[in-house]
Amino acid sequence: MSARSADHVVVVGVAVLLLAGGLALSRGAAASFDELGWLALGLAIIVTAALFGGHLAGLIGQPAVLGELLAGILLGNAPGLARLQFVGADPYLDILSRVGMLLLLFEVGLELSVRDLLAVGRSSFAVAVMGTASSLALGMAAAALLMPDMPTATHLFLGAAITATSVGITARVLKDMGASRSTEAKIILGAAVVDDILALVILGAITAWAGSGPGAAGFSGMPILALVMKTVGFLVLTIVLGMRFTPVWFREAARLRTGGALLAVGLCFCFFLSWASSAIGLASLVGAFAAGLVLEDAHSEVFVQRGERPLGQLLQPMTSFLVPVFFVLVGFRTNLPALGRPALLVFAIALSLAAVAAKLSCALGVSSPGASRLTVAIGMIPRGEVSLVFAALGSALRPGVAPLLDERGYTAIVSVVILTTLATPPALKWSLRGRHDDRAGT
């Protein structure tokens, strides 16, 4: 053994003796509950689980979000891990996951733009509207048929939760198959833009309605109409005024010599609109999404010219940390043994079938010449981030004594995300191969 290795052994041995002696001497003292320490441990567990879950999902060609969700389900339900239950109950982890929700919707909005909305073709708009309407109707019908004891607000919320397509996995399959520039790809991606907008409008309206009090469980057309008008009005006003004034604000912010001014201004805009939407009775997520939709690359131009990174890149370290916390906690709170109950298993399968059938029906909206209706419909099937946001928000909303979304509804939504995400890649590849074979035959 070298002298250096011997020194290390001595140092480690002395440190162990000191630590053991200190613990022995302090054993009789009252131990203080360090909430920050438990938060740090919870974050270490969650981030590690998200890292490995995302990695394993990538190895089998699935999106990282699915791996993060399954990692959370494993941590929360695997036998022998009962001591980890504090993770799901920690209020500070819950707050961090909610911030992750806001940043997720802000990031989704940043990846889109108002110009994207204006450039959406007729087929994309029709596909999105038909898919959203069908998902809302079939999801609500499945919930009302199989879970009649749930209030009407919950039936409606479950239908709304399966409206939005998670187009990330579809985009990856299209790219792998060399079809990312196809007509079908353009229709799917364009429809996803409208899909997100419609889902957020519905989320804002239903959240405000369900959260208005114990009487929210009853159906009343006029309050719903008022809430839809309020949501649409907020989005339109935010977008129009935001496009007019935010370029000026960001140019003025560029005069500041403070480091990180771009990120600070962007986050302030996101958080302010989140507060504003919440202040008028809408979901704060609506404001975060609207903030991202308003901000474009042009807002970062002055900062980029002086050597800084654009806003989307500056935001990425925060989202790569906080967003997985949200997804792992969603999975952690899923009661997997509950699916052993026949009634809940049947409901989860029925809601998943409703989600698939609803998006298949949107094939009728495809009017572009030469586009495969089946490919477009299959590409719209997967549900993901937005549905999980619905699940988390619904379990937190309490129109009365009980939460709007109980264990059955929460587990069913998570099941829809898992099943539709797993089913889409092989179905889409089959559709694309069949289309290529047809073209080759002609």
C-alpha positions as a Markdown table, in Angstrom:
| # | Residue | x | y | z |
|---|---|---|---|---|
| 1 | Met | 0.0 | 0.0 | 0.0 |
| 2 | Ser | 1.4 | 3.4 | -0.9 |
| 3 | Ala | 1.9 | 6.2 | 1.6 |
| 4 | Arg | -0.9 | 8.2 | 0.0 |
| 5 | Ser | -3.4 | 5.3 | 0.3 |
| 6 | Ala | -2.4 | 4.7 | 3.9 |
| 7 | Asp | -3.0 | 8.4 | 4.7 |
| 8 | His | -6.5 | 8.1 | 3.2 |
| 9 | Val | -7.3 | 5.0 | 5.3 |
| 10 | Val | -6.2 | 6.8 | 8.5 |
| 11 | Val | -8.2 | 9.9 | 7.6 |
| 12 | Val | -11.3 | 7.9 | 6.9 |
| 13 | Gly | -10.9 | 5.8 | 10.0 |
| 14 | Val | -10.6 | 9.0 | 12.2 |
| 15 | Ala | -13.6 | 10.5 | 10.5 |
| 16 | Val | -15.7 | 7.4 | 11.2 |
| 17 | Leu | -14.7 | 7.3 | 14.9 |
| 18 | Leu | -15.5 | 11.0 | 15.3 |
| 19 | Leu | -18.9 | 10.5 | 13.6 |
| 20 | Ala | -19.7 | 7.4 | 15.7 |
| 21 | Gly | -18.7 | 9.2 | 18.9 |
| 22 | Gly | -20.7 | 12.3 | 18.1 |
| 23 | Leu | -23.8 | 10.2 | 17.3 |
| 24 | Ala | -23.4 | 8.2 | 20.5 |
| 25 | Leu | -23.0 | 11.4 | 22.6 |
| 26 | Ser | -26.0 | 13.1 | 21.0 |
| 27 | Arg | -28.3 | 10.0 | 21.2 |
| 28 | Gly | -30.1 | 11.3 | 24.3 |
| 29 | Ala | -30.7 | 14.8 | 22.9 |
| 30 | Ala | -34.0 | 15.6 | 21.2 |
| 31 | Ala | -33.7 | 15.2 | 17.5 |
| 32 | Ser | -35.0 | 18.2 | 15.5 |
| 33 | Phe | -37.1 | 17.6 | 12.4 |
| 34 | Asp | -35.3 | 19.3 | 9.6 |
| 35 | Glu | -37.8 | 19.9 | 6.8 |
| 36 | Leu | -35.1 | 21.1 | 4.4 |
| 37 | Gly | -33.2 | 17.9 | 5.0 |
| 38 | Trp | -36.2 | 15.8 | 4.1 |
| 39 | Leu | -36.9 | 17.9 | 1.1 |
| 40 | Ala | -33.3 | 17.4 | -0.1 |
| 41 | Leu | -33.6 | 13.7 | 0.4 |
| 42 | Gly | -36.9 | 13.6 | -1.5 |
| 43 | Leu | -35.5 | 15.6 | -4.4 |
| 44 | Ala | -32.4 | 13.3 | -4.5 |
| 45 | Ile | -34.7 | 10.2 | -4.8 |
| 46 | Ile | -37.1 | 11.7 | -7.3 |
| 47 | Val | -34.3 | 13.2 | -9.6 |
| 48 | Thr | -32.4 | 9.9 | -9.5 |
| 49 | Ala | -35.6 | 7.9 | -10.4 |
| 50 | Ala | -36.4 | 10.3 | -13.2 |
| 51 | Leu | -32.9 | 10.1 | -14.6 |
| 52 | Phe | -32.9 | 6.3 | -14.8 |
| 53 | Gly | -36.5 | 6.0 | -15.8 |
| 54 | Gly | -36.0 | 8.4 | -18.7 |
| 55 | His | -32.8 | 6.6 | -19.7 |
| 56 | Leu | -34.5 | 3.2 | -19.8 |
| 57 | Ala | -37.5 | 4.6 | -21.7 |
| 58 | Gly | -35.1 | 6.0 | -24.3 |
| 59 | Leu | -33.4 | 2.6 | -24.8 |
| 60 | Ile | -36.7 | 1.1 | -25.9 |
| 61 | Gly | -37.7 | 4.0 | -28.1 |
| 62 | Gln | -40.2 | 5.6 | -25.7 |
| 63 | Pro | -40.3 | 9.2 | -24.6 |
| 64 | Ala | -38.6 | 10.1 | -21.3 |
| 65 | Val | -41.9 | 11.2 | -19.7 |
| 66 | Leu | -43.2 | 7.7 | -19.8 |
| 67 | Gly | -40.0 | 6.4 | -18.0 |
| 68 | Glu | -40.4 | 9.1 | -15.4 |
| 69 | Leu | -44.0 | 8.3 | -14.9 |
| 70 | Leu | -43.3 | 4.5 | -14.5 |
| 71 | Ala | -40.4 | 5.2 | -12.2 |
| 72 | Gly | -42.8 | 7.1 | -9.9 |
| 73 | Ile | -45.3 | 4.3 | -10.0 |
| 74 | Leu | -42.6 | 1.8 | -9.1 |
| 75 | Leu | -41.4 | 4.0 | -6.1 |
| 76 | Gly | -44.9 | 4.5 | -4.8 |
| 77 | Asn | -46.1 | 0.9 | -5.2 |
| 78 | Ala | -43.2 | -1.5 | -5.0 |
| 79 | Pro | -43.2 | -3.7 | -1.9 |
| 80 | Gly | -40.5 | -2.9 | 0.6 |
| 81 | Leu | -40.4 | 0.8 | -0.1 |
| 82 | Ala | -42.9 | 1.9 | 2.5 |
| 83 | Arg | -40.4 | 4.3 | 4.0 |
| 84 | Leu | -40.5 | 6.4 | 0.8 |
| 85 | Gln | -44.1 | 7.4 | 1.3 |
| 86 | Phe | -43.0 | 10.7 | 2.8 |
| 87 | Val | -42.1 | 11.7 | -0.8 |
| 88 | Gly | -45.8 | 11.8 | -1.9 |
| 89 | Ala | -46.9 | 13.6 | 1.2 |
| 90 | Asp | -44.2 | 16.3 | 1.4 |
| 91 | Pro | -45.9 | 19.7 | 0.8 |
| 92 | Tyr | -42.7 | 21.4 | -0.4 |
| 93 | Leu | -42.1 | 18.7 | -3.0 |
| 94 | Asp | -45.7 | 19.3 | -4.1 |
| 95 | Ile | -45.1 | 23.0 | -4.5 |
| 96 | Leu | -42.0 | 22.4 | -6.5 |
| 97 | Ser | -43.9 | 20.0 | -8.8 |
| 98 | Arg | -46.6 | 22.7 | -9.3 |
| 99 | Val | -43.9 | 25.2 | -10.3 |
| 100 | Gly | -42.7 | 22.5 | -12.7 |
| 101 | Met | -46.3 | 22.4 | -14.1 |
| 102 | Leu | -46.2 | 26.1 | -14.8 |
| 103 | Leu | -42.7 | 25.9 | -16.4 |
| 104 | Leu | -43.9 | 22.9 | -18.5 |
| 105 | Leu | -46.8 | 24.8 | -20.0 |
| 106 | Phe | -44.6 | 27.9 | -20.4 |
| 107 | Glu | -42.0 | 25.8 | -22.3 |
| 108 | Val | -44.8 | 24.3 | -24.5 |
| 109 | Gly | -46.0 | 27.8 | -25.3 |
| 110 | Leu | -42.4 | 28.9 | -26.1 |
| 111 | Glu | -42.1 | 26.1 | -28.7 |
| 112 | Leu | -45.2 | 27.4 | -30.5 |
| 113 | Ser | -46.0 | 30.9 | -31.7 |
| 114 | Val | -49.0 | 32.9 | -32.8 |
| 115 | Arg | -47.7 | 32.6 | -36.4 |
| 116 | Asp | -47.9 | 28.8 | -35.9 |
| 117 | Leu | -51.6 | 29.2 | -35.2 |
| 118 | Leu | -52.2 | 31.4 | -38.2 |
| 119 | Ala | -50.3 | 29.0 | -40.4 |
| 120 | Val | -52.4 | 26.0 | -39.5 |
| 121 | Gly | -54.3 | 24.7 | -42.5 |
| 122 | Arg | -57.9 | 23.7 | -42.8 |
| 123 | Ser | -57.2 | 20.0 | -42.3 |
| 124 | Ser | -55.2 | 20.6 | -39.1 |
| 125 | Phe | -57.9 | 22.8 | -37.6 |
| 126 | Ala | -60.6 | 20.3 | -38.5 |
| 127 | Val | -58.6 | 17.4 | -37.2 |
| 128 | Ala | -58.0 | 19.2 | -33.9 |
| 129 | Val | -61.6 | 20.3 | -33.4 |
| 130 | Met | -63.1 | 16.9 | -34.2 |
| 131 | Gly | -60.6 | 15.0 | -32.1 |
| 132 | Thr | -61.1 | 17.4 | -29.1 |
| 133 | Ala | -64.9 | 17.3 | -29.3 |
| 134 | Ser | -65.0 | 13.5 | -29.7 |
| 135 | Ser | -62.6 | 13.0 | -26.8 |
| 136 | Leu | -64.6 | 15.2 | -24.6 |
| 137 | Ala | -67.9 | 13.5 | -25.5 |
| 138 | Leu | -66.7 | 9.8 | -25.4 |
| 139 | Gly | -64.6 | 10.4 | -22.3 |
| 140 | Met | -67.5 | 12.0 | -20.5 |
| 141 | Ala | -69.9 | 9.2 | -21.7 |
| 142 | Ala | -67.5 | 6.4 | -20.5 |
| 143 | Ala | -67.2 | 8.1 | -17.1 |
| 144 | Ala | -71.0 | 8.6 | -16.7 |
| 145 | Leu | -71.7 | 5.0 | -17.8 |
| 146 | Leu | -69.2 | 3.2 | -15.7 |
| 147 | Met | -68.8 | 5.6 | -12.7 |
| 148 | Pro | -72.3 | 7.0 | -12.3 |
| 149 | Asp | -71.7 | 7.9 | -8.6 |
| 150 | Met | -69.2 | 10.6 | -9.7 |
| 151 | Pro | -70.5 | 14.1 | -10.0 |
| 152 | Thr | -71.1 | 15.6 | -13.4 |
| 153 | Ala | -68.1 | 17.9 | -13.0 |
| 154 | Thr | -65.9 | 14.9 | -12.6 |
| 155 | His | -67.3 | 13.2 | -15.7 |
| 156 | Leu | -66.7 | 16.4 | -17.7 |
| 157 | Phe | -63.2 | 16.7 | -16.3 |
| 158 | Leu | -62.3 | 13.2 | -17.2 |
| 159 | Gly | -63.5 | 13.8 | -20.8 |
| 160 | Ala | -61.4 | 17.0 | -20.9 |
| 161 | Ala | -58.3 | 15.2 | -19.6 |
| 162 | Ile | -58.1 | 13.0 | -22.7 |
| 163 | Thr | -58.5 | 15.8 | -25.2 |
| 164 | Ala | -54.9 | 16.9 | -25.8 |
| 165 | Thr | -52.6 | 14.9 | -28.0 |
| 166 | Ser | -48.9 | 14.5 | -26.9 |
| 167 | Val | -47.3 | 14.9 | -30.3 |
| 168 | Gly | -43.7 | 14.4 | -29.2 |
| 169 | Ile | -43.7 | 10.6 | -29.6 |
| 170 | Thr | -45.5 | 10.9 | -33.0 |
| 171 | Ala | -42.9 | 13.4 | -34.2 |
| 172 | Arg | -40.1 | 11.1 | -33.2 |
| 173 | Val | -41.6 | 8.1 | -35.1 |
| 174 | Leu | -42.2 | 10.2 | -38.2 |
| 175 | Lys | -38.6 | 11.4 | -38.0 |
| 176 | Asp | -37.3 | 7.8 | -37.6 |
| 177 | Met | -39.4 | 6.7 | -40.6 |
| 178 | Gly | -38.2 | 9.6 | -42.8 |
| 179 | Ala | -41.7 | 11.1 | -42.9 |
| 180 | Ser | -41.2 | 14.2 | -40.9 |
| 181 | Arg | -41.8 | 16.4 | -43.9 |
| 182 | Ser | -44.8 | 14.5 | -45.2 |
| 183 | Thr | -48.2 | 16.0 | -45.6 |
| 184 | Glu | -49.4 | 13.8 | -42.7 |
| 185 | Ala | -46.7 | 15.1 | -40.5 |
| 186 | Lys | -47.6 | 18.7 | -41.2 |
| 187 | Ile | -51.3 | 18.1 | -40.5 |
| 188 | Ile | -50.5 | 16.3 | -37.2 |
| 189 | Leu | -48.1 | 18.9 | -36.0 |
| 190 | Gly | -50.5 | 21.7 | -37.0 |
| 191 | Ala | -53.4 | 20.0 | -35.3 |
| 192 | Ala | -51.4 | 19.6 | -32.1 |
| 193 | Val | -51.0 | 23.4 | -31.9 |
| 194 | Val | -54.8 | 23.9 | -32.0 |
| 195 | Asp | -55.2 | 20.8 | -29.7 |
| 196 | Asp | -53.2 | 22.4 | -27.0 |
| 197 | Ile | -55.1 | 25.7 | -27.2 |
| 198 | Leu | -58.4 | 23.9 | -27.1 |
| 199 | Ala | -57.3 | 21.8 | -24.1 |
| 200 | Leu | -56.2 | 24.8 | -22.2 |
| 201 | Val | -59.4 | 26.7 | -22.9 |
| 202 | Ile | -61.4 | 23.7 | -21.6 |
| 203 | Leu | -59.1 | 23.3 | -18.6 |
| 204 | Gly | -59.5 | 26.9 | -17.6 |
| 205 | Ala | -63.3 | 26.8 | -17.9 |
| 206 | Ile | -63.8 | 23.4 | -16.1 |
| 207 | Thr | -61.3 | 24.3 | -13.4 |
| 208 | Ala | -63.0 | 27.5 | -12.6 |
| 209 | Trp | -66.5 | 25.9 | -12.7 |
| 210 | Ala | -65.5 | 22.9 | -10.5 |
| 211 | Gly | -63.6 | 25.1 | -8.1 |
| 212 | Ser | -66.5 | 27.6 | -7.6 |
| 213 | Gly | -68.0 | 25.7 | -4.7 |
| 214 | Pro | -69.9 | 22.7 | -3.6 |
| 215 | Gly | -72.7 | 23.5 | -6.0 |
| 216 | Ala | -70.3 | 23.0 | -8.9 |
| 217 | Ala | -71.2 | 19.4 | -9.3 |
| 218 | Gly | -74.5 | 20.3 | -10.9 |
| 219 | Phe | -74.7 | 21.3 | -14.5 |
| 220 | Ser | -75.6 | 24.8 | -15.5 |
| 221 | Gly | -75.1 | 26.1 | -19.0 |
| 222 | Met | -74.8 | 29.8 | -18.3 |
| 223 | Pro | -71.9 | 29.6 | -15.9 |
| 224 | Ile | -70.1 | 27.3 | -18.3 |
| 225 | Leu | -70.7 | 29.7 | -21.2 |
| 226 | Ala | -69.4 | 32.6 | -19.0 |
| 227 | Leu | -66.3 | 30.7 | -18.1 |
| 228 | Val | -65.5 | 29.7 | -21.8 |
| 229 | Met | -66.0 | 33.4 | -22.8 |
| 230 | Lys | -63.7 | 34.5 | -20.0 |
| 231 | Thr | -61.0 | 31.9 | -20.9 |
| 232 | Val | -61.1 | 32.8 | -24.6 |
| 233 | Gly | -61.2 | 36.5 | -23.8 |
| 234 | Phe | -58.2 | 36.2 | -21.5 |
| 235 | Leu | -56.2 | 34.3 | -24.1 |
| 236 | Val | -57.0 | 36.7 | -27.0 |
| 237 | Leu | -56.4 | 39.8 | -24.9 |
| 238 | Thr | -53.1 | 38.4 | -23.6 |
| 239 | Ile | -51.9 | 37.4 | -27.0 |
| 240 | Val | -52.9 | 40.7 | -28.7 |
| 241 | Leu | -51.6 | 43.0 | -26.0 |
| 242 | Gly | -48.6 | 40.8 | -25.4 |
| 243 | Met | -47.4 | 40.9 | -29.0 |
| 244 | Arg | -47.8 | 44.7 | -28.9 |
| 245 | Phe | -46.0 | 45.5 | -25.7 |
| 246 | Thr | -43.6 | 42.7 | -24.8 |
| 247 | Pro | -41.0 | 43.5 | -27.5 |
| 248 | Val | -40.7 | 47.0 | -25.9 |
| 249 | Trp | -40.3 | 45.5 | -22.4 |
| 250 | Phe | -37.6 | 43.1 | -23.5 |
| 251 | Arg | -35.7 | 45.8 | -25.3 |
| 252 | Glu | -35.7 | 47.9 | -22.2 |
| 253 | Ala | -34.7 | 44.9 | -20.1 |
| 254 | Ala | -31.7 | 44.5 | -22.4 |
| 255 | Arg | -30.4 | 47.9 | -21.1 |
| 256 | Leu | -30.0 | 46.3 | -17.6 |
| 257 | Arg | -26.4 | 45.2 | -16.8 |
| 258 | Thr | -27.7 | 42.5 | -14.5 |
| 259 | Gly | -26.7 | 39.0 | -15.4 |
| 260 | Gly | -29.6 | 36.7 | -16.3 |
| 261 | Ala | -31.9 | 39.6 | -17.1 |
| 262 | Leu | -33.5 | 37.7 | -20.0 |
| 263 | Leu | -34.4 | 34.7 | -17.9 |
| 264 | Ala | -35.7 | 36.9 | -15.1 |
| 265 | Val | -37.9 | 39.0 | -17.3 |
| 266 | Gly | -39.3 | 35.9 | -19.1 |
| 267 | Leu | -40.1 | 34.1 | -15.8 |
| 268 | Cys | -41.6 | 37.3 | -14.3 |
| 269 | Phe | -43.9 | 37.5 | -17.4 |
| 270 | Cys | -44.8 | 33.8 | -17.0 |
| 271 | Phe | -45.6 | 34.1 | -13.3 |
| 272 | Phe | -47.5 | 37.4 | -13.6 |
| 273 | Leu | -49.8 | 36.0 | -16.2 |
| 274 | Ser | -50.2 | 32.8 | -14.1 |
| 275 | Trp | -51.3 | 35.0 | -11.2 |
| 276 | Ala | -53.6 | 37.1 | -13.5 |
| 277 | Ser | -55.4 | 34.0 | -14.9 |
| 278 | Ser | -55.8 | 32.7 | -11.4 |
| 279 | Ala | -57.1 | 36.0 | -10.1 |
| 280 | Ile | -60.0 | 36.0 | -12.6 |
| 281 | Gly | -60.9 | 32.4 | -11.6 |
| 282 | Leu | -59.0 | 30.5 | -14.3 |
| 283 | Ala | -56.2 | 27.9 | -14.0 |
| 284 | Ser | -52.8 | 29.5 | -13.5 |
| 285 | Leu | -51.6 | 27.1 | -16.2 |
| 286 | Val | -53.6 | 29.0 | -18.8 |
| 287 | Gly | -51.6 | 32.1 | -18.0 |
| 288 | Ala | -48.2 | 30.3 | -18.2 |
| 289 | Phe | -49.1 | 28.8 | -21.6 |
| 290 | Ala | -50.3 | 32.2 | -22.9 |
| 291 | Ala | -47.0 | 33.8 | -21.7 |
| 292 | Gly | -45.0 | 31.2 | -23.7 |
| 293 | Leu | -47.2 | 31.6 | -26.7 |
| 294 | Val | -46.6 | 35.3 | -26.8 |
| 295 | Leu | -42.8 | 35.2 | -26.5 |
| 296 | Glu | -40.9 | 34.4 | -29.6 |
| 297 | Asp | -37.2 | 34.2 | -30.7 |
| 298 | Ala | -37.3 | 37.9 | -31.5 |
| 299 | His | -37.6 | 38.8 | -27.9 |
| 300 | Ser | -34.2 | 37.2 | -27.2 |
| 301 | Glu | -32.6 | 38.8 | -30.2 |
| 302 | Val | -31.0 | 41.8 | -28.5 |
| 303 | Phe | -29.6 | 39.5 | -25.7 |
| 304 | Val | -28.3 | 36.9 | -28.2 |
| 305 | Gln | -26.5 | 39.6 | -30.2 |
| 306 | Arg | -24.4 | 40.4 | -27.1 |
| 307 | Gly | -23.5 | 36.8 | -26.6 |
| 308 | Glu | -26.2 | 35.4 | -24.3 |
| 309 | Arg | -28.3 | 32.4 | -25.0 |
| 310 | Pro | -32.0 | 32.6 | -26.0 |
| 311 | Leu | -34.8 | 32.3 | -23.5 |
| 312 | Gly | -35.7 | 28.7 | -24.4 |
| 313 | Gln | -32.1 | 27.5 | -23.7 |
| 314 | Leu | -31.9 | 29.5 | -20.5 |
| 315 | Leu | -35.1 | 27.9 | -19.3 |
| 316 | Gln | -34.0 | 24.3 | -20.1 |
| 317 | Pro | -31.9 | 23.7 | -16.9 |
| 318 | Met | -34.9 | 24.7 | -14.7 |
| 319 | Thr | -37.4 | 22.5 | -16.7 |
| 320 | Ser | -35.0 | 19.6 | -16.9 |
| 321 | Phe | -34.9 | 19.6 | -13.0 |
| 322 | Leu | -38.5 | 20.6 | -12.0 |
| 323 | Val | -40.6 | 19.0 | -14.7 |
| 324 | Pro | -39.4 | 15.5 | -14.0 |
| 325 | Val | -40.3 | 16.1 | -10.4 |
| 326 | Phe | -43.8 | 16.7 | -11.4 |
| 327 | Phe | -44.0 | 13.5 | -13.6 |
| 328 | Val | -42.4 | 11.3 | -11.0 |
| 329 | Leu | -44.8 | 12.5 | -8.3 |
| 330 | Val | -47.8 | 11.9 | -10.6 |
| 331 | Gly | -46.7 | 8.3 | -10.9 |
| 332 | Phe | -45.8 | 8.0 | -7.2 |
| 333 | Arg | -49.4 | 9.0 | -6.3 |
| 334 | Thr | -50.9 | 6.4 | -8.6 |
| 335 | Asn | -52.4 | 3.6 | -6.6 |
| 336 | Leu | -51.4 | 0.6 | -8.8 |
| 337 | Pro | -53.1 | -2.1 | -6.6 |
| 338 | Ala | -56.4 | -0.2 | -7.2 |
| 339 | Leu | -56.3 | -1.5 | -10.8 |
| 340 | Gly | -56.8 | -5.0 | -9.3 |
| 341 | Arg | -60.3 | -4.0 | -8.6 |
| 342 | Pro | -62.4 | -5.1 | -11.6 |
| 343 | Ala | -64.6 | -2.0 | -11.7 |
| 344 | Leu | -61.6 | 0.3 | -11.9 |
| 345 | Leu | -59.7 | -1.8 | -14.4 |
| 346 | Val | -62.7 | -1.9 | -16.7 |
| 347 | Phe | -63.1 | 1.9 | -16.3 |
| 348 | Ala | -59.4 | 2.5 | -17.1 |
| 349 | Ile | -59.6 | 0.3 | -20.2 |
| 350 | Ala | -62.9 | 1.9 | -21.3 |
| 351 | Leu | -61.5 | 5.4 | -20.9 |
| 352 | Ser | -58.4 | 4.4 | -22.9 |
| 353 | Leu | -60.6 | 2.9 | -25.7 |
| 354 | Ala | -62.6 | 6.1 | -25.7 |
| 355 | Ala | -59.4 | 8.1 | -26.1 |
| 356 | Val | -58.3 | 6.0 | -29.0 |
| 357 | Ala | -61.7 | 6.0 | -30.7 |
| 358 | Ala | -62.0 | 9.7 | -30.4 |
| 359 | Lys | -58.8 | 10.4 | -32.2 |
| 360 | Leu | -59.5 | 7.9 | -34.9 |
| 361 | Ser | -62.7 | 9.8 | -35.6 |
| 362 | Cys | -60.7 | 12.9 | -36.4 |
| 363 | Ala | -59.6 | 11.2 | -39.6 |
| 364 | Leu | -62.8 | 12.6 | -41.1 |
| 365 | Gly | -61.3 | 16.1 | -40.8 |
| 366 | Val | -58.4 | 15.4 | -43.2 |
| 367 | Ser | -59.1 | 17.1 | -46.5 |
| 368 | Ser | -55.6 | 17.5 | -47.9 |
| 369 | Pro | -55.1 | 15.6 | -51.2 |
| 370 | Gly | -53.0 | 12.6 | -50.9 |
| 371 | Ala | -52.8 | 12.5 | -47.1 |
| 372 | Ser | -53.4 | 9.2 | -45.3 |
| 373 | Arg | -56.4 | 9.7 | -43.0 |
| 374 | Leu | -55.4 | 6.6 | -41.0 |
| 375 | Thr | -51.8 | 7.8 | -40.4 |
| 376 | Val | -53.0 | 11.2 | -39.2 |
| 377 | Ala | -55.6 | 9.6 | -36.9 |
| 378 | Ile | -53.0 | 7.2 | -35.3 |
| 379 | Gly | -50.6 | 10.1 | -35.0 |
| 380 | Met | -53.1 | 12.0 | -32.8 |
| 381 | Ile | -53.7 | 9.1 | -30.4 |
| 382 | Pro | -51.0 | 9.4 | -27.7 |
| 383 | Arg | -51.8 | 11.4 | -24.6 |
| 384 | Gly | -49.1 | 12.7 | -22.3 |
| 385 | Glu | -48.0 | 15.9 | -20.5 |
| 386 | Val | -51.3 | 17.8 | -20.6 |
| 387 | Ser | -53.3 | 14.8 | -19.5 |
| 388 | Leu | -51.0 | 14.4 | -16.5 |
| 389 | Val | -51.4 | 18.0 | -15.7 |
| 390 | Phe | -55.2 | 17.5 | -15.7 |
| 391 | Ala | -54.7 | 14.5 | -13.3 |
| 392 | Ala | -52.6 | 16.5 | -10.9 |
| 393 | Leu | -54.9 | 19.5 | -10.9 |
| 394 | Gly | -58.0 | 17.5 | -10.6 |
| 395 | Ser | -56.8 | 15.7 | -7.5 |
| 396 | Ala | -55.9 | 19.0 | -5.9 |
| 397 | Leu | -59.3 | 20.7 | -6.7 |
| 398 | Arg | -61.9 | 20.4 | -4.0 |
| 399 | Pro | -65.3 | 21.7 | -5.0 |
| 400 | Gly | -66.6 | 20.2 | -1.7 |
| 401 | Val | -65.2 | 18.0 | 0.9 |
| 402 | Ala | -63.8 | 15.4 | -1.5 |
| 403 | Pro | -61.4 | 16.2 | -4.4 |
| 404 | Leu | -62.8 | 16.6 | -7.9 |
| 405 | Leu | -60.7 | 13.6 | -9.1 |
| 406 | Asp | -60.6 | 10.7 | -6.7 |
| 407 | Glu | -58.3 | 7.7 | -6.8 |
| 408 | Arg | -60.3 | 6.1 | -9.6 |
| 409 | Gly | -60.3 | 9.0 | -11.9 |
| 410 | Tyr | -56.6 | 9.8 | -11.2 |
| 411 | Thr | -55.5 | 6.2 | -11.9 |
| 412 | Ala | -57.6 | 6.0 | -15.0 |
| 413 | Ile | -56.0 | 9.1 | -16.6 |
| 414 | Val | -52.5 | 7.8 | -15.8 |
| 415 | Ser | -53.5 | 4.5 | -17.4 |
| 416 | Val | -54.7 | 6.3 | -20.5 |
| 417 | Val | -51.3 | 8.0 | -20.9 |
| 418 | Ile | -49.4 | 4.8 | -20.5 |
| 419 | Leu | -51.5 | 2.7 | -22.8 |
| 420 | Thr | -51.8 | 5.2 | -25.6 |
| 421 | Thr | -48.1 | 6.1 | -25.5 |
| 422 | Leu | -47.1 | 2.4 | -25.7 |
| 423 | Ala | -49.6 | 1.6 | -28.5 |
| 424 | Thr | -48.9 | 4.5 | -30.9 |
| 425 | Pro | -45.4 | 3.8 | -32.2 |
| 426 | Pro | -46.1 | 0.3 | -33.5 |
| 427 | Ala | -49.4 | 1.3 | -35.0 |
| 428 | Leu | -47.9 | 4.4 | -36.6 |
| 429 | Lys | -45.0 | 2.4 | -38.1 |
| 430 | Trp | -47.4 | -0.1 | -39.5 |
| 431 | Ser | -49.5 | 2.6 | -41.1 |
| 432 | Leu | -46.5 | 4.3 | -42.6 |
| 433 | Arg | -45.1 | 1.0 | -43.9 |
| 434 | Gly | -48.4 | 0.2 | -45.5 |
| 435 | Arg | -48.5 | 3.6 | -47.1 |
| 436 | His | -45.0 | 3.2 | -48.5 |
| 437 | Asp | -45.8 | -0.3 | -49.8 |
| 438 | Asp | -48.9 | 1.1 | -51.6 |
| 439 | Arg | -46.8 | 3.9 | -53.2 |
| 440 | Ala | -44.2 | 1.3 | -54.2 |
| 441 | Gly | -46.8 | -0.9 | -55.8 |
| 442 | Thr | -48.1 | 2.0 | -57.9 |
